[in-house]
Amino acid sequence: MPLNDRDCAYRYSLARDDEKSARNLAREGGPSDIAAFHFHQAVEKTLKGAIAEKGGDIPRIHDLERLFKTVERSGFEFKPGDFDSVAPIQSYYSDLRYPRGERLGQQDLERIIIAYETLGFLRESGELSG
């Protein structure tokens, strides 16, 4: 059966690919804003995978905080602080998607990486725990 956007395994696979891309760009000194965008996409696709896993309708939004709350309402349990770690990643999204002004710098990317790595619900496989 071909993978599709309603398949949680497909969403988790895409999330893992985005994380790999982000880490490669960060490690190789690639553009910080592009790496940050991929970290955002990894979280977004993981959250949407969890919604698909629970059989919910996947909203066509990019707001991590709203997606987080949707996943939480579907029954996944998060660790304290997970929601707070989503906020720094989300805070850059508008500038990443609709550039206006200066590009993200290395310090901004480091802040996003720290937030990404503290998200307790992300496993290496890209799936939610719980």
N, C-alpha and C positions, 0 to 999 in steps of 0.2 A: 504494500500500500504506500503510495507516495506521501511524503510529508506535506502538511498544510498548516496554515496559521491557527487552526483550531487544535492542533496536536501539541500538547505540552512538551513532549520530547523535542519537537522541532524548535519550539521557542527556546528551550534550555540549550539546545545545540547552537543556535544563533547567538545566544548570550555568551557562551564559552568562546565562540569565534571573536566576538567583540572584545571580550576581556583579553584574549591573546593579542589581538591587534593593538589594543591600548598599551599593554605591557611592552610589546615590541617597540612601539613608537617611543615610549618613555625611556626604555633602556638604550635605544639607539640615538637619542637626542632629536627625535622627530618633532614636528610641530606640537606644542603643548595643547593647543586648542583642539586639534584633531584627536589626540590621545584622550583628552577629557571627554570629547563627544562620544568616543567608543566606550568609556567607562559608564557614561550615562546610559547609553544603549544597552550595555550588559545588564544594568540594574532594571531598566525598563522591560527588557525582554524576559528576564527572570520573573518579575512580578506578573507580567501578562501570561507567562507559562503557568504560574500558580493559579491564576484565574481560570485558564483553560483546563487545568488539572481538576479543578472543582466543578467544571461544567458551566461556569459563568460566561456571560457575554463580555467579550474583551472590548473595553472602551477604546475609542480612537483618540486617545489623549497621550500627551508626553509628560504630564505632571507626575513626578515620582511620588510626591506626598499624597496626591489623590489616589494613585494606583495602590500605594501602600495601605491606605485606609480601606480600599475595596478588598484587597487580599485579606486584611485583618478581619473584616466583616464576614468573609467566606469561611472563617474558622481556623486559619493558620495562627499559631502563637509565635510571637516575636520576643526577642530578648529585650530587656530594658536598654534604651539607648539606640536601638535600630532606627527608629523614626528620626531621631536627632542626627544620625549619620547620613540619612537620605537628603536632608536639607542643604548641606554644602554642595552636594553634587547637583541638585536641582537649581541652586542659586545661579549657576553659570549657564544654564541651558539656553535661556533667551539669547544671550550673547553668542553662544555657539551656533545656534540655528539661524539667527538673524544678525550677522556681524555688523557692528556699528561702533567704531572707535578702535581702541587698542586691542591687540590680540592677547590671549591669556599667556601669562609668563610661567616660568618654571615653578615659582612659589605657588601660583594658583593650582598648577597641576599636582604639586606635592600635597596640597590641602585636599584635593579630590582623591588622590591615592590613599591618603590616611583615612578619609571617610569611607572609601570603598572597602578597605581592608578591615575596618572595624564593624562592618555589617555582618552580624552574627548569622543572618539567614542565608547567606551565600555559601555554598559548598564549592569545592574545587570543580565538581561536576556541573555547577551552574544551577542546581536545583535548590528549592527551598527545603530547609530542614523543618520538621514538625508535622 
